[in-house]
Amino acid sequence: MTIDINRTGIRAMAKMLVIYKAPADPAAFDRHYFDVHIPLAKKLPGLRRYDVSRRPIVKLSAGEMPYLVGTLYFDSLDDIRAAFASEVGVACAADRRILAPGDDDLTMLLFDADEV
């Protein structure tokens, strides 16, 4: 495991945050997400941790309420890119289209984060 300590001594890592909008069939979404998608994603090379929101989600601003939030943790943005270039990553990306067929059905954010 690579631990990147920046100049301030703070541990850095990268996250992939996936925010799903409410699906047409929540029960089918949940079955597929927890029984198929998560086990597949947990095979991503370089994945350090994967957590999922517990509903209900409290949203403090206007707009549509998220249905589910998944957070995947890696050592770096390069590790995220490499993971999704792998065979498992390509399969995960294709499987995501079953859960959220349209690009507007979710928000996906990739970013570096420092532990403070």
N, C-alpha and C positions, 0 to 999 in steps of 0.2 A: 504494500500500500504506500502510495506517495502522499506525503503530507507537505503541502506548500505553506510555508510560513512567510508572510510578506515582511517588509521592512519594519513594520510596527509590532511584529511578533504575533499577529493575529492569524489564525488558521483560515485558509481560503478553500472554498469548494465551489462547485457549479451545481445549479439546480435546473430542473426542467419542471415547470409548473403547468399542469393541464387542467383547465377549468371547463367542465362540460355543462352545456345548457340542458334544460329539462328534455328528456327524450319522449317520443310519442308513446312508448310502452316502457314505463319504469321497471316493471318486473323483469321483462326480457333483457333490458339493459343491464340490470344488476346481475342476473344469472350469467350473462356473457362476460361482463367485466370481471367479476370475481372468480368465475370458474374457468375462463379461457384467457382473457387478456392479462390479468395479473400474473398467473403462472408463466406465461410466455415472456412477459416483460422482465420477470425476475431472472431470466437467463441472459439478459443483456450483458455483454462484456463490460467490465468496469463499473457496474452499478454497485453503489455502496449501501443504499437504503432506499426504500420505497414506502411512502405512507399515503393514506387516503383519508379524506375528511369524513367525519361522522355527521350525518344529518341530524337535526337541521343546521343549515349554514346561516349565520346572521350576517346580513349585508347592510352596511350603514350608509350606503349611498343609493341614489336613484338607479333604476334600471332593472333588468331581468335578474331574478335570483338564480345563482348557480345551483346546479343539481348535485355535482360531485367535483371535488378538487383532488387531483393526484399530484404528488411531489416525488420526483426521482432525483437522487443525489449521486453526483459523480465527483471525481477529483478536479476536473477541468472541463471547459467548453470543448476542447479538443477530444477529450474522452467521450463526451456526449456525441460529437460528430462521428467518431470512430464506431461507437456502439450502434448507431443507426445506419452506418454503412455496412455493418456485418449482416450475415444471413438472418440472424434473429431480429436485428433492427428493422430490416426490410419487411419481415413477417409482422412485426409489431405495427409498423406504419400501415400495412395493408389491413390488419385486424382493426385498427382504430377506425377505419372507414366503415366497418360494420356498426360500431358504436355511435359514431358521429359522421354520417356520410358526407355532409357538406362542410366546407371550410368555416361557415358561419355557425356551426353547431358546437364550436368550442373555441377557447382561446388558449394558445400555447406560448409560453414564455421561457426562454433560455437565458440564464444570467449567472454571473459570478457572484458569490456571496462571501462575506467575511464574518467570521464568528467574533462578536464584540462583547 
